[in-house]
Amino acid sequence: MGKSILAVEDEFLILEYLADILTEAGFDVVTAMNADVAIEILEERPDIFALVTDIDMPGSMDGLKLAAAVRDRWPPIHVVITTGKNIGRGTPPNTHFIPKPYTATGLLKVLHGLH
């Protein structure tokens, strides 16, 4: 496939699981454990096709703020938000939401549907 995905998750085991799913599906995967590192990566990597981010993370912004920042600064990047909590605040426009726990099949269905 050759498309690069930035996976952002502060729980190491979940991040590893996510990276394995994406790598096995043929994506090039870059990982970050918080939004601050994710922004640094996005500034350096114009090849990022999609962002998959958790909501609850340490640092200067959570996943919803990261998603909004990506929508503003890098509109071509597709954004997929995941969380195990109720997100009453909703998600930013033009983003996709997948509740945790997600399956590899469910996640890949969303990602393969992005153009």
SULGI-V755419 format. One record per residue. N is the residue number from 1. RES is the residue in three letters. PHI is phi in radians with two decimals (NA if undefined). Layout:
n: {N:N}
res: {RES:RES}
phi: {PHI:PHI}
//
This chain:
n: {1:2:3:4:5:6:7:8:9:10:11:12:13:14:15:16:17:18:19:20:21:22:23:24:25:26:27:28:29:30:31:32:33:34:35:36:37:38:39:40:41:42:43:44:45:46:47:48:49:50:51:52:53:54:55:56:57:58:59:60:61:62:63:64:65:66:67:68:69:70:71:72:73:74:75:76:77:78:79:80:81:82:83:84:85:86:87:88:89:90:91:92:93:94:95:96:97:98:99:100:101:102:103:104:105:106:107:108:109:110:111:112:113:114:115}
res: {MET:GLY:LYS:SER:ILE:LEU:ALA:VAL:GLU:ASP:GLU:PHE:LEU:ILE:LEU:GLU:TYR:LEU:ALA:ASP:ILE:LEU:THR:GLU:ALA:GLY:PHE:ASP:VAL:VAL:THR:ALA:MET:ASN:ALA:ASP:VAL:ALA:ILE:GLU:ILE:LEU:GLU:GLU:ARG:PRO:ASP:ILE:PHE:ALA:LEU:VAL:THR:ASP:ILE:ASP:MET:PRO:GLY:SER:MET:ASP:GLY:LEU:LYS:LEU:ALA:ALA:ALA:VAL:ARG:ASP:ARG:TRP:PRO:PRO:ILE:HIS:VAL:VAL:ILE:THR:THR:GLY:LYS:ASN:ILE:GLY:ARG:GLY:THR:PRO:PRO:ASN:THR:HIS:PHE:ILE:PRO:LYS:PRO:TYR:THR:ALA:THR:GLY:LEU:LEU:LYS:VAL:LEU:HIS:GLY:LEU:HIS}
phi: {NA:1.30:-1.64:-1.62:-2.16:-1.71:-1.81:-2.16:-2.78:-1.50:-1.54:-0.97:-1.13:-1.19:-1.08:-1.11:-1.05:-1.06:-1.09:-1.11:-0.99:-1.20:-1.13:-1.10:-1.46:1.71:-1.46:-1.48:-2.03:-2.08:-2.07:-2.55:-1.76:-2.80:-1.19:-1.08:-1.17:-1.03:-1.08:-1.04:-1.10:-1.08:-1.20:-1.74:-2.12:-1.26:-1.55:-1.20:-1.60:-2.59:-2.05:-2.02:-2.32:-1.35:-1.57:-1.43:-2.56:-1.33:2.01:-1.37:-2.63:-1.56:-1.14:-1.18:-1.18:-1.09:-1.03:-1.11:-1.12:-1.15:-1.02:-1.31:-1.59:-2.30:-1.00:-1.23:-1.32:-1.34:-2.11:-2.08:-1.88:-2.22:-2.93:-1.69:-1.83:-1.26:-1.87:-1.02:-1.22:1.41:-1.91:-1.05:-1.00:1.05:-2.15:-1.97:-2.13:-2.25:-1.28:-1.56:-1.34:-1.78:-1.76:-1.03:-1.07:-1.11:-1.13:-1.18:-1.05:-1.12:-1.14:-1.23:-1.42:-1.39:-2.17}
//
